[in-house]
Amino acid sequence: MDEDTLPTGELVPVAGGNFDFRRLRGIEDGLKNVGYDHDLKIAKGYDHPFVLNTETPQITLISQESGRQLEIETDQRVAVLYSGNYLEESINLSGGVASKINLGVCLETQDYPDALNVSGFHVEIYSPERIYKSKNEWKFSAKNNFN
């Protein structure tokens, strides 16, 4: 991404860095490096598109604290991981929890962001005759005594 957090079109390998989620690891591990990792610093956390593979499930989120698990399968090419980088800190949430930056996570399944303006990205043009459709499957489960 550039300094305005817009995609540049460069597909960067994720191996070994803060963006490597090919194996199970905590999102907060990367967030610890917001001040040091250039791409995380620009966005104040994760707000980045990830090109998905064709294996299923393509996305798995697990809460180590509760054992809750979410698996997502999609026909979309990309998922944007957003880590609540601009949450206001003055909002009271349920249970008396105060909101803060990086408190939540959002996954946006989609095509390449800003593809019309980025050389090298696959572009789809939609119209009333060519309607945008996507398929997403969300599977929720919970495990007791999760380790």
ABEGO torsion letter per residue (X at the ends): XBAAGBBAGBBBBABGBAABAABBBBAAAAAAAAAABAAAAAAGEBBBBBBBBABOBABBBBBAAAGBBBBBBBABABBBBBAGAABBAABBBBGGBBBBBGABBBBBBBBBBGAAABBGBBBBBBBAABBBBBBBBBBBBBBBGBX
